Amino acid sequence: MTEVVPRDAATVCVLRPSESGFEVLMVQRTRAADFMGGDWVFPGGAVDEIDRDEAPMSGLPDELAGAGAAALRELAEEAGVWLTDPPVDAALAAEWQPLRDLPLYDAVRSTGRRLTGEALAFFAHWVTPAGQPIRFDARFFVCEVPAGTDAVADENEVHDATWISPADALGRDDSGEWAIPFPTRRTLEVLARFESTTAVMEHVRSLEEVERIVPRIVTDSEGRIGILLPGDPGYDS
């Protein structure tokens, strides 16, 4: 059987301040999706050639530019959150619908804007385990937006979008109310250690290296499925 080559992808953890600290934007993928259908994730998707070649964006190194553009494009398409310079204010957002007839990047250019790649900080790098029928090589970014920023699900790729504290999202996964994929959960666990968006961004921007993590799916003698990460006993065996 030929091993599936992972497709490049990107996702973005969008943080906004709240009275209790901060919230992260999460979306529920449509149940009809071939990959992670019905799961709660951060906005994101596959990196396309147009993201590498045609995105009106600056502020990221070449090796991250395509992924960063894809993350911002998917954030706008899935949840209606735009990170642009100049910003998309409420007045423009109300008039933005006619521009939906254009490809997103053309729409951004038509208003003299660009995507703000400098708002993104590279946070994590996860690869779908070998042996899976669909695999992604996904770069996780983090950014912050003002308090009160709205998000609206596109009702196509995702059918719900909500702001929630990392701890509450983990609680919903623990209770079975939500299904959260392993890399997303591990990211929420990291975010839950911090008390503010500023603390998160300072931490992420201080990282000198982001490890590329390829989990392994294993089955024990009793048929129970588990996940091993690099450094775990048995990972290399």
LUMLO-345120 format. One line per 8 residues: number of its first residue (from 1); their letters; for each residue x, y, z of N, C-alpha, C, CB. Coordinates in Angstrom, 3 decimals, padded with zeros to 6 digits. Glycine has a CB too. Layout:
! residues N
NUM> A> X:Y:Z:X:Y:Z:X:Y:Z:X:Y:Z  ...
END
This chain:
! residues 237
1> MTEVVPRD> 000.850:-001.198:000.000:000.000:000.000:000.000:000.884:001.246:000.000:-000.961:000.007:001.234  000.620:002.169:-000.906:001.402:003.395:-000.997:001.028:004.345:000.131:001.190:004.072:-002.357  002.045:004.854:000.825:001.798:005.785:001.921:001.318:007.135:001.372:003.076:005.970:002.774  000.314:007.694:002.025:-000.237:008.987:001.615:000.732:010.098:001.999:-001.630:009.230:002.261  001.054:010.954:001.042:001.914:012.100:001.311:001.070:013.210:001.934:002.617:012.595:000.006  001.473:013.752:003.089:000.678:014.803:003.725:000.590:016.057:002.852:001.271:015.158:005.085  -000.580:016.647:002.822:-000.786:017.895:002.100:-000.565:019.071:003.046:-002.205:017.947:001.479  000.093:020.118:002.575:000.328:021.287:003.409:-001.003:021.917:003.827:001.201:022.313:002.663
9> AATVCVLR> -001.062:022.330:005.088:-002.267:022.958:005.628:-001.861:023.997:006.670:-003.226:021.894:006.249  -002.834:024.792:007.093:-002.569:025.811:008.092:-003.826:026.075:008.901:-002.067:027.104:007.435  -003.638:026.458:010.141:-004.750:026.807:011.016:-004.308:027.954:011.910:-005.218:025.581:011.863  -005.284:028.666:012.479:-004.933:029.831:013.285:-005.777:029.869:014.553:-005.120:031.127:012.476  -005.084:030.023:015.692:-005.734:030.193:016.984:-005.928:031.692:017.188:-004.891:029.547:018.156  -007.150:032.155:017.079:-007.453:033.585:017.201:-007.908:033.853:018.634:-008.553:034.032:016.164  -007.205:034.744:019.305:-007.483:035.044:020.707:-008.067:036.441:020.839:-006.206:034.914:021.556  -009.069:036.591:021.704:-009.594:037.924:022.014:-009.714:038.058:023.532:-010.981:038.165:021.317
17> PSESGFEV> -009.417:039.239:024.076:-009.523:039.445:025.525:-010.964:039.275:025.998:-009.005:040.840:025.909  -011.106:038.823:027.241:-012.423:038.710:027.862:-012.298:039.093:029.331:-013.002:037.266:027.706  -013.433:039.207:030.025:-013.402:039.596:031.436:-012.656:038.581:032.279:-014.813:039.768:031.969  -012.679:037.315:031.862:-012.013:036.264:032.643:-010.594:035.974:032.165:-012.826:034.993:032.590  -010.127:036.701:031.163:-008.784:036.474:030.631:-008.772:036.589:029.127:-008.262:035.108:031.050  -009.062:035.491:028.450:-009.175:035.538:026.992:-009.952:034.334:026.494:-007.782:035.589:026.332  -010.420:034.448:025.265:-011.148:033.375:024.596:-010.462:033.059:023.278:-012.633:033.764:024.365  -010.686:031.850:022.786:-010.155:031.426:021.490:-011.331:031.100:020.572:-009.198:030.188:021.642
25> LMVQRTRA> -011.181:031.418:019.305:-012.235:031.142:018.331:-012.148:029.690:017.887:-012.126:032.093:017.112  -013.269:028.978:018.013:-013.343:027.601:017.540:-014.550:027.441:016.628:-013.421:026.612:018.728  -014.405:026.577:015.643:-015.467:026.325:014.680:-015.746:024.830:014.613:-015.090:026.875:013.285  -016.990:024.486:014.335:-017.345:023.079:014.168:-017.449:022.760:012.689:-018.674:022.748:014.893  -016.635:021.822:012.257:-016.644:021.434:010.857:-017.952:020.720:010.517:-015.437:020.534:010.538  -018.412:020.929:009.290:-019.617:020.251:008.856:-019.433:018.740:008.959:-019.978:020.657:007.419  -020.482:018.047:009.346:-020.388:016.594:009.520:-020.176:015.872:008.193:-021.646:016.064:010.196  -020.437:016.558:007.089:-020.240:015.936:005.776:-018.793:015.981:005.317:-021.112:016.614:004.750
33> ADFMGGDW> -017.928:016.652:006.067:-016.529:016.791:005.664:-015.829:015.436:005.663:-015.793:017.766:006.596  -014.931:015.239:004.698:-014.180:013.992:004.616:-013.163:013.860:005.740:-013.479:013.895:003.280  -012.724:015.005:006.276:-011.671:014.994:007.293:-012.179:015.713:008.539:-010.365:015.665:006.760  -012.217:015.005:009.672:-012.637:015.570:010.959:-014.060:016.122:010.913:-011.676:016.670:011.380  -014.954:015.463:010.207:-016.337:015.909:010.122:-016.980:015.994:011.498:-017.136:014.976:009.232  -017.578:017.135:011.814:-018.245:017.342:013.091:-017.336:017.760:014.224:-018.941:016.116:013.476  -016.036:017.735:014.022:-015.092:018.088:015.090:-015.023:019.601:015.294:-013.693:017.539:014.767  -014.629:019.987:016.506:-014.373:021.383:016.839:-012.887:021.657:016.690:-014.857:021.719:018.277
41> VFPGGAVD> -012.558:022.653:015.893:-011.170:022.945:015.542:-010.973:024.460:015.495:-010.790:022.295:014.176  -009.766:024.887:015.189:-009.491:026.284:014.882:-009.715:026.490:013.382:-008.029:026.685:015.303  -010.076:027.681:012.945:-010.247:027.919:011.503:-008.975:027.560:010.732:-010.623:029.394:011.242  -009.154:026.971:009.565:-007.986:026.605:008.762:-008.356:025.656:007.648:-006.917:025.979:009.633  -007.335:025.236:006.898:-007.564:024.327:005.787:-006.289:024.117:004.989:-008.670:024.856:004.884  -006.436:023.510:003.833:-005.296:023.185:002.988:-004.675:024.440:002.387:-005.716:022.228:001.881  -003.373:024.371:002.147:-002.655:025.443:001.461:-002.735:025.185:-000.036:-001.167:025.534:001.939  -003.263:026.159:-000.785:-003.382:026.038:-002.238:-002.278:026.836:-002.926:-004.770:026.521:-002.714
49> EIDRDEAP> -002.077:026.565:-004.211:-001.051:027.292:-004.950:-001.321:028.799:-004.953:-000.971:026.772:-006.385  -002.600:029.170:-004.973:-002.936:030.596:-004.974:-002.449:031.272:-003.695:-004.454:030.789:-005.128  -002.404:030.511:-002.583:-001.911:031.074:-001.323:-000.418:031.366:-001.408:-002.197:030.115:-000.154  000.297:030.544:-002.137:001.742:030.727:-002.279:002.080:031.813:-003.305:002.398:029.408:-002.684  001.231:031.939:-004.322:001.606:032.769:-005.474:000.880:034.110:-005.573:001.361:032.006:-006.719  -000.329:034.214:-005.017:-001.149:035.383:-005.326:-001.675:036.143:-004.112:-002.295:034.961:-006.154  -001.313:035.725:-002.912:-001.870:036.384:-001.730:-001.305:037.791:-001.553:-001.591:035.551:-000.480  -002.167:038.792:-001.379:-001.699:040.154:-001.089:-001.357:040.275:000.392:-002.772:041.208:-001.487
57> MSGLPDEL> -000.185:039.780:000.764:000.191:039.699:002.170:001.677:039.936:002.317:-000.199:038.341:002.768  002.061:040.508:003.445:003.472:040.648:003.791:003.621:040.370:005.274:004.015:042.068:003.426  004.868:040.316:005.736:005.090:040.191:007.162:005.505:038.826:007.642:003.893:040.575:007.859  005.610:037.829:006.736:006.053:036.500:007.121:007.223:036.074:006.244:004.897:035.488:007.017  008.145:035.269:006.785:009.237:034.765:005.957:008.697:033.858:004.859:010.264:034.009:006.817  009.482:033.701:003.797:009.029:032.960:002.626:008.552:031.557:002.972:010.136:032.881:001.609  009.233:030.891:003.908:008.878:029.498:004.211:007.540:029.374:004.937:009.968:028.860:005.050  007.015:030.492:005.455:005.728:030.466:006.151:004.647:031.247:005.420:005.888:031.015:007.544
65> AGAGAAAL> 005.009:031.950:004.348:004.073:032.869:003.703:002.842:032.163:003.159:004.764:033.607:002.586  003.020:031.043:002.453:001.873:030.342:001.895:000.934:029.834:002.965:002.331:029.198:001.044  001.502:029.246:004.028:000.675:028.737:005.125:-000.022:029.881:005.847:001.528:027.928:006.115  000.698:030.985:006.058:000.083:032.120:006.729:-001.066:032.705:005.928:001.114:033.185:006.993  -000.878:032.808:004.611:-001.950:033.318:003.757:-003.159:032.395:003.799:-001.459:033.480:002.313  -002.922:031.088:003.753:-004.031:030.132:003.809:-004.782:030.249:005.123:-003.520:028.701:003.624  -004.047:030.425:006.222:-004.698:030.556:007.529:-005.598:031.788:007.568:-003.647:030.635:008.649  -005.107:032.912:007.055:-005.909:034.139:007.058:-007.076:034.056:006.078:-005.033:035.340:006.716
73> RELAEEAG> -006.846:033.417:004.942:-007.931:033.241:003.972:-009.048:032.389:004.574:-007.399:032.591:002.670  -008.681:031.260:005.178:-009.686:030.374:005.761:-010.401:031.053:006.930:-009.036:029.063:006.227  -009.679:031.860:007.694:-010.303:032.584:008.802:-011.392:033.516:008.282:-009.247:033.385:009.592  -011.110:034.206:007.185:-012.106:035.100:006.594:-013.255:034.311:005.986:-011.461:035.992:005.531  -012.930:033.248:005.258:-013.971:032.482:004.565:-014.866:031.737:005.547:-013.340:031.492:003.587  -014.290:031.104:006.552:-015.064:030.251:007.458:-015.781:031.036:008.550:-014.158:029.229:008.094  -015.129:032.087:009.062:-015.662:032.747:010.254:-015.888:034.244:010.092:-014.739:032.520:011.397  -015.578:034.812:008.910:-015.835:036.229:008.694:-014.948:037.159:009.491:-017.235:036.524:009.011
81> VWLTDPPV> -013.786:036.677:009.920:-012.836:037.516:010.653:-011.708:037.888:009.698:-012.281:036.780:011.931  -011.538:039.193:009.485:-010.553:039.693:008.524:-009.387:040.339:009.253:-011.196:040.699:007.554  -008.179:039.911:008.957:-006.977:040.560:009.476:-006.293:041.237:008.296:-006.013:039.528:010.195  -006.598:042.514:008.124:-006.107:043.257:006.975:-005.577:044.619:007.406:-007.213:043.421:005.927  -004.837:045.219:006.517:-004.369:046.593:006.670:-004.744:047.351:005.402:-002.816:046.651:006.936  -005.571:048.429:005.495:-006.291:048.889:006.689:-007.309:047.840:007.166:-007.005:050.225:006.396  -007.744:047.933:008.430:-008.700:046.954:008.949:-010.034:047.000:008.217:-008.926:047.186:010.426  -010.745:045.914:008.250:-012.117:045.854:007.741:-013.032:046.245:008.899:-012.478:044.410:007.171
89> DAALAAEW> -013.546:047.470:008.876:-014.405:047.923:009.967:-015.850:047.485:009.718:-014.325:049.460:010.122  -016.718:047.809:010.668:-018.110:047.366:010.580:-018.797:047.910:009.340:-018.878:047.792:011.820  -018.474:049.150:008.972:-019.124:049.757:007.804:-018.763:048.997:006.531:-018.721:051.240:007.669  -017.478:048.674:006.376:-017.071:047.935:005.186:-017.625:046.512:005.222:-015.538:047.909:005.067  -017.622:045.910:006.388:-018.125:044.539:006.498:-019.568:044.449:006.023:-018.014:044.041:007.944  -020.341:045.502:006.298:-021.742:045.516:005.876:-021.868:045.585:004.362:-022.474:046.691:006.510  -020.857:046.147:003.700:-020.893:046.291:002.246:-020.041:045.238:001.544:-020.424:047.679:001.849  -019.491:044.326:002.301:-018.512:043.394:001.746:-019.159:042.330:000.869:-017.738:042.731:002.864
97> QPLRDLPL> -020.431:042.034:001.100:-021.074:040.923:000.399:-020.957:041.000:-001.122:-022.517:040.868:000.777  -021.121:042.153:-001.766:-020.971:042.179:-003.227:-019.593:041.712:-003.694:-021.225:043.579:-003.743  -018.609:041.879:-002.827:-017.260:041.472:-003.208:-017.083:039.956:-003.145:-016.238:042.148:-002.309  -018.057:039.248:-002.551:-017.953:037.795:-002.447:-018.006:037.121:-003.812:-019.062:037.255:-001.563  -018.419:037.859:-004.835:-018.422:037.294:-006.183:-017.006:037.205:-006.745:-019.304:038.135:-007.111  -016.069:037.867:-006.101:-014.668:037.822:-006.516:-013.927:036.790:-005.688:-014.001:039.210:-006.376  -012.843:036.201:-006.230:-011.957:035.412:-005.378:-011.490:036.280:-004.214:-010.740:034.864:-006.185  -011.291:035.671:-003.054:-011.025:036.444:-001.849:-009.851:037.399:-002.012:-010.765:035.517:-000.696
105> YDAVRSTG> -008.762:036.924:-002.603:-007.596:037.791:-002.729:-007.875:038.974:-003.658:-006.400:036.993:-003.242  -008.650:038.747:-004.702:-009.030:039.854:-005.579:-009.900:040.857:-004.830:-009.772:039.331:-006.820  -010.782:040.348:-003.962:-011.639:041.239:-003.186:-010.810:042.099:-002.245:-012.675:040.436:-002.393  -009.805:041.493:-001.618:-008.937:042.261:-000.721:-008.213:043.355:-001.498:-007.916:041.335:-000.022  -007.672:042.997:-002.651:-006.953:043.993:-003.467:-007.881:045.112:-003.934:-006.303:043.317:-004.685  -009.126:044.757:-004.242:-010.044:045.744:-004.810:-010.336:046.889:-003.855:-011.335:045.078:-005.203  -010.107:046.680:-002.570:-010.320:047.746:-001.584:-009.003:048.334:-001.100:-011.115:047.215:-000.394  -007.904:048.011:-001.782:-006.614:048.568:-001.425:-006.046:048.011:-000.140:-006.721:050.034:-001.314
113> RRLTGEAL> -006.424:046.802:000.199:-005.971:046.195:001.438:-004.969:045.071:001.183:-007.157:045.667:002.222  -004.356:044.625:002.271:-003.500:043.443:002.248:-003.748:042.654:003.527:-001.988:043.835:002.109  -003.494:041.366:003.475:-003.568:040.540:004.678:-002.345:040.812:005.554:-003.660:039.029:004.311  -002.554:040.867:006.863:-001.476:041.226:007.780:-000.804:039.970:008.333:-002.013:042.097:008.931  000.135:039.461:007.569:000.867:038.287:008.019:001.646:038.527:009.287:001.792:037.828:006.953  002.040:039.777:009.536:002.814:040.079:010.734:001.994:039.897:012.012:003.345:041.498:010.662  000.668:039.791:011.884:-000.167:039.543:013.057:-000.052:038.102:013.539:-001.618:039.868:012.745  000.460:037.228:012.681:000.552:035.803:013.000:001.884:035.466:013.643:000.355:034.962:011.746
121> AFFAHWVT> 001.833:034.546:014.594:003.046:033.976:015.178:002.969:032.458:015.018:003.205:034.386:016.695  004.032:031.861:014.487:004.094:030.414:014.250:004.196:029.710:015.597:005.306:030.036:013.327  003.253:028.791:015.843:003.049:028.249:017.181:003.375:026.761:017.293:001.633:028.478:017.600  002.925:025.981:016.323:003.063:024.523:016.394:003.013:023.938:014.998:001.957:023.901:017.280  003.469:022.686:014.880:003.571:022.040:013.574:003.233:020.564:013.751:005.000:022.226:012.952  002.062:020.170:013.269:001.567:018.803:013.448:001.361:018.131:012.090:000.246:018.803:014.255  001.675:016.845:012.022:001.491:016.047:010.817:000.596:014.863:011.156:002.859:015.569:010.237  -000.417:014.622:010.329:-001.302:013.475:010.523:-000.482:012.185:010.547:-002.377:013.415:009.408
129> PAGQPIRF> -000.766:011.276:011.482:000.015:010.039:011.561:000.023:009.250:010.260:-000.521:009.170:012.664  001.103:008.508:010.047:001.202:007.620:008.886:000.102:006.568:008.955:002.600:006.945:008.820  -000.300:006.097:007.785:-001.316:005.059:007.706:-002.729:005.569:007.584:-001.228:004.201:008.883  -002.920:006.897:007.717:-004.262:007.463:007.591:-004.570:007.761:006.119:-004.394:008.751:008.447  -005.836:007.625:005.699:-006.179:007.834:004.288:-006.075:009.285:003.831:-007.567:007.345:004.036  -006.231:010.224:004.765:-006.080:011.650:004.477:-005.073:012.197:005.473:-007.457:012.420:004.564  -004.042:012.876:004.977:-002.994:013.384:005.866:-002.695:014.843:005.549:-001.711:012.536:005.740  -002.403:015.602:006.600:-002.031:017.006:006.439:-000.758:017.302:007.227:-003.179:017.933:006.900
137> DARFFVCE> 000.035:018.188:006.664:001.224:018.726:007.307:000.858:020.155:007.682:002.516:018.657:006.365  000.397:020.349:008.925:-000.294:021.585:009.306:000.542:022.470:010.218:-001.598:021.255:009.989  000.653:023.722:009.829:001.288:024.735:010.662:000.215:025.501:011.427:002.149:025.701:009.805  000.420:025.609:012.725:-000.510:026.311:013.610:000.055:027.700:013.902:-000.747:025.509:014.939  -000.773:028.720:013.687:-000.410:030.091:014.019:-001.302:030.578:015.161:-000.540:031.020:012.775  -000.881:031.652:015.797:-001.695:032.297:016.816:-001.687:033.790:016.542:-001.173:031.982:018.255  -002.810:034.467:016.849:-002.890:035.918:016.705:-003.903:036.436:017.710:-003.280:036.330:015.246  -003.919:037.739:017.913:-004.886:038.342:018.826:-005.715:039.385:018.091:-004.173:038.975:020.038
145> VPAGTDAV> -006.972:039.516:018.496:-007.887:040.499:017.923:-008.533:041.267:019.068:-008.970:039.816:017.017  -009.126:042.438:018.781:-009.722:043.235:019.860:-010.893:042.531:020.534:-010.183:044.572:019.320  -011.124:042.883:021.800:-012.303:042.397:022.518:-013.559:042.772:021.738:-012.359:042.981:023.959  -014.516:041.873:021.730:-015.765:042.134:021.032:-015.770:041.766:019.570:-016.100:043.545:021.158  -014.645:041.298:019.031:-014.602:040.873:017.627:-015.625:039.767:017.384:-013.180:040.386:017.241  -016.428:039.936:016.347:-017.456:038.942:016.029:-016.918:037.883:015.075:-018.687:039.621:015.418  -017.564:036.736:015.105:-017.281:035.665:014.152:-018.598:035.039:013.744:-016.316:034.596:014.757  -018.719:034.733:012.451:-019.958:034.155:011.917:-019.603:032.963:011.033:-020.782:035.222:011.111
153> ADENEVHD> -020.153:031.806:011.337:-019.878:030.601:010.551:-020.396:030.759:009.127:-020.513:029.366:011.212  -019.668:030.205:008.169:-020.059:030.357:006.763:-021.194:029.417:006.362:-018.862:030.115:005.867  -021.553:028.454:007.243:-022.611:027.481:006.966:-022.285:026.609:005.753:-023.936:028.201:006.741  -021.031:026.540:005.402:-020.593:025.681:004.308:-019.530:024.714:004.824:-020.044:026.525:003.122  -018.322:025.232:005.051:-017.274:024.390:005.626:-017.478:024.178:007.120:-015.906:025.009:005.374  -018.005:025.188:007.791:-018.285:025.075:009.227:-019.702:025.568:009.481:-017.250:025.888:010.078  -020.362:024.983:010.483:-021.732:025.429:010.747:-021.906:025.995:012.148:-022.693:024.284:010.545  -020.812:026.250:012.843:-020.883:026.964:014.103:-019.527:027.607:014.354:-021.290:026.017:015.274
161> ATWISPAD> -019.539:028.767:014.964:-018.320:029.470:015.345:-018.570:030.113:016.692:-017.900:030.533:014.274  -017.681:029.872:017.639:-017.909:030.388:018.980:-016.603:030.793:019.633:-018.625:029.354:019.837  -016.677:031.786:020.500:-015.543:032.199:021.328:-015.672:031.488:022.666:-015.494:033.766:021.514  -014.597:030.899:023.124:-014.651:030.096:024.345:-013.281:030.098:025.013:-015.107:028.643:024.036  -013.257:030.007:026.330:-011.969:029.918:027.007:-011.366:028.543:026.737:-012.120:030.172:028.538  -010.041:028.445:026.673:-009.424:027.127:026.451:-009.862:026.093:027.483:-007.909:027.251:026.475  -009.983:026.495:028.748:-010.389:025.556:029.791:-011.807:025.037:029.550:-010.300:026.221:031.166  -012.722:025.924:029.150:-014.096:025.486:028.886:-014.159:024.565:027.673:-015.010:026.698:028.670
169> ALGRDDSG> -013.350:024.844:026.644:-013.321:023.961:025.476:-012.823:022.578:025.865:-012.432:024.553:024.369  -011.792:022.522:026.691:-011.290:021.223:027.155:-012.346:020.490:027.975:-010.011:021.406:027.990  -013.092:021.233:028.775:-014.148:020.619:029.564:-015.243:020.006:028.701:-014.747:021.636:030.493  -015.587:020.675:027.605:-016.608:020.134:026.707:-016.104:018.874:025.996:-017.024:021.194:025.672  -014.799:018.838:025.717:-014.226:017.629:025.130:-014.234:016.499:026.150:-012.792:017.890:024.627  -013.876:016.806:027.388:-013.858:015.785:028.442:-015.245:015.193:028.676:-013.322:016.380:029.746  -016.272:016.034:028.592:-017.635:015.569:028.864:-018.254:014.831:027.693:-018.509:016.734:029.233  -017.631:014.917:026.517:-018.193:014.289:025.327:-019.128:015.195:024.550:-018.919:013.048:025.711
177> EWAIPFPT> -019.340:016.421:025.048:-020.206:017.353:024.337:-019.589:017.756:023.002:-020.474:018.595:025.194  -018.273:017.940:022.987:-017.531:018.261:021.779:-016.562:017.141:021.455:-016.784:019.592:021.935  -016.238:017.020:020.160:-015.139:016.155:019.718:-014.022:017.066:019.225:-015.601:015.143:018.588  -012.869:016.999:019.888:-011.738:017.853:019.552:-010.560:016.975:019.162:-011.366:018.787:020.737  -009.997:017.144:017.970:-008.853:016.320:017.546:-007.657:016.501:018.474:-008.450:016.668:016.107  -006.804:015.492:018.502:-005.675:015.461:019.417:-004.780:016.699:019.324:-004.859:014.237:019.156  -004.307:017.106:018.121:-003.433:018.289:018.068:-004.129:019.561:018.558:-002.938:018.501:016.646  -005.421:019.687:018.260:-006.171:020.846:018.728:-006.262:020.843:020.244:-007.572:020.869:018.112
185> RRTLEVLA> -006.517:019.670:020.813:-006.590:019.570:022.280:-005.254:019.921:022.919:-007.016:018.155:022.704  -004.158:019.401:022.361:-002.850:019.709:022.941:-002.564:021.203:022.873:-001.745:018.929:022.220  -003.004:021.854:021.799:-002.822:023.296:021.677:-003.645:024.029:022.723:-003.204:023.771:020.273  -004.885:023.596:022.950:-005.720:024.207:023.980:-005.099:024.035:025.358:-007.125:023.603:023.958  -004.485:022.903:025.601:-003.837:022.679:026.894:-002.700:023.670:027.116:-003.307:021.244:026.986  -001.963:023.982:026.049:-000.907:024.981:026.164:-001.512:026.362:026.418:-000.034:024.999:024.890  -002.529:026.733:025.648:-003.154:028.045:025.806:-003.728:028.229:027.210:-004.254:028.233:024.765  -004.246:027.147:027.795:-004.899:027.240:029.101:-003.921:027.593:030.223:-005.591:025.929:029.424
193> RFESTTAV> -002.636:027.515:029.958:-001.642:027.854:030.987:-001.489:029.370:031.168:-000.287:027.239:030.626  -002.003:030.136:030.217:-001.773:031.577:030.229:-003.030:032.324:030.656:-001.316:032.057:028.849  -002.823:033.555:031.139:-003.933:034.345:031.666:-004.377:035.456:030.738:-003.554:034.929:032.982  -003.608:035.752:029.684:-003.966:036.867:028.807:-003.450:036.624:027.402:-003.411:038.188:029.354  -004.025:037.346:026.447:-003.538:037.249:025.074:-002.102:037.742:024.986:-004.437:038.050:024.119  -001.783:038.769:025.754:-000.418:039.310:025.731:000.590:038.256:026.164:-000.311:040.544:026.640  000.263:037.518:027.221:001.173:036.481:027.712:001.366:035.380:026.674:000.644:035.881:029.019  000.280:035.010:025.996:000.392:033.981:024.957:001.298:034.462:023.834:-000.999:033.611:024.399
201> MEHVRSLE> 001.038:035.660:023.346:001.807:036.164:022.205:003.279:036.340:022.569:001.225:037.496:021.714  003.554:036.814:023.757:004.951:036.967:024.175:005.649:035.619:024.224:005.035:037.653:025.545  004.958:034.613:024.725:005.539:033.271:024.776:005.821:032.736:023.383:004.612:032.318:025.518  004.820:032.830:022.514:004.982:032.248:021.174:006.083:032.963:020.396:003.656:032.316:020.392  006.109:034.288:020.480:007.118:035.037:019.729:008.523:034.829:020.292:006.776:036.522:019.734  008.622:034.285:021.504:009.943:034.010:022.075:010.492:032.651:021.657:009.877:034.085:023.584  009.660:031.827:021.011:010.110:030.487:020.625:011.207:030.584:019.574:008.930:029.644:020.092  012.303:029.894:019.810:013.400:029.896:018.847:013.217:028.823:017.786:014.726:029.697:019.561
209> EVERIVPR> 012.440:027.794:018.103:012.222:026.692:017.161:010.870:026.062:017.433:013.350:025.629:017.268  010.194:025.640:016.388:008.922:024.939:016.515:009.124:023.524:015.991:007.772:025.679:015.738  008.901:022.546:016.848:009.135:021.145:016.489:008.038:020.622:015.558:009.211:020.275:017.755  008.451:019.906:014.534:007.504:019.225:013.649:007.156:017.887:014.289:008.097:019.029:012.199  005.891:017.713:014.675:005.468:016.543:015.440:004.639:015.619:014.561:004.666:016.963:016.687  005.087:014.367:014.468:004.349:013.334:013.736:003.935:012.269:014.749:005.217:012.711:012.565  002.707:012.296:015.251:002.265:011.276:016.208:002.233:009.892:015.571:000.881:011.626:016.759  002.264:008.886:016.423:002.080:007.505:015.973:000.849:006.929:016.658:003.344:006.634:016.275
217> IVTDSEGR> 000.008:006.247:015.886:-001.157:005.559:016.446:-000.757:004.116:016.732:-002.391:005.624:015.470  -000.978:003.670:017.977:-000.587:002.318:018.382:-001.778:001.616:019.018:000.614:002.355:019.366  -001.722:000.301:019.011:-002.750:-000.529:019.647:-002.083:-001.451:020.644:-003.555:-001.347:018.595  -002.580:-001.454:021.893:-001.954:-002.301:022.910:-002.492:-003.720:022.835:-002.185:-001.724:024.312  -002.041:-004.582:023.748:-002.389:-006.009:023.720:-003.872:-006.254:023.933:-001.605:-006.754:024.773  -004.583:-005.264:024.484:-006.014:-005.417:024.716:-006.853:-004.720:023.655:-006.374:-004.882:026.077  -006.180:-004.250:022.593:-006.890:-003.634:021.484:-007.227:-002.176:021.678:-008.124:-004.371:021.232  -006.686:-001.564:022.719:-006.950:-000.156:022.956:-006.009:000.699:022.111:-006.798:000.181:024.452
225> IGILLPGD> -006.584:001.735:021.493:-005.815:002.612:020.615:-005.239:003.772:021.419:-006.692:003.137:019.456  -003.970:004.077:021.158:-003.321:005.191:021.832:-002.491:005.998:020.850:-002.447:004.690:022.979  -001.982:007.120:021.323:-001.159:008.001:020.502:000.174:008.216:021.196:-001.872:009.356:020.241  001.244:008.022:020.453:002.590:008.275:020.958:003.173:009.492:020.261:003.499:007.044:020.753  003.906:010.293:021.022:004.590:011.461:020.486:006.091:011.238:020.533:004.206:012.732:021.267  006.846:011.969:019.714:008.303:011.841:019.766:008.807:011.993:021.198:008.970:012.887:018.854  009.670:011.050:021.611:010.192:011.066:022.964:009.466:010.123:023.893:010.128:012.439:023.511  008.222:009.716:023.534:007.500:008.752:024.362:008.131:007.369:024.242:006.013:008.698:023.961
233> PGYDS> 008.118:006.582:025.314:008.612:005.196:025.227:007.862:004.431:024.139:008.457:004.471:026.592  008.617:003.743:023.272:008.004:002.938:022.219:007.756:003.669:020.927:006.736:002.396:022.696  007.971:004.990:020.911:007.700:005.747:019.676:008.558:005.262:018.521:007.940:007.240:019.902  009.824:004.981:018.763:010.750:004.620:017.691:010.791:003.125:017.402:012.127:005.092:018.036  010.048:002.330:018.154:010.122:000.884:017.958:009.145:000.417:016.891:009.847:000.157:019.267
END
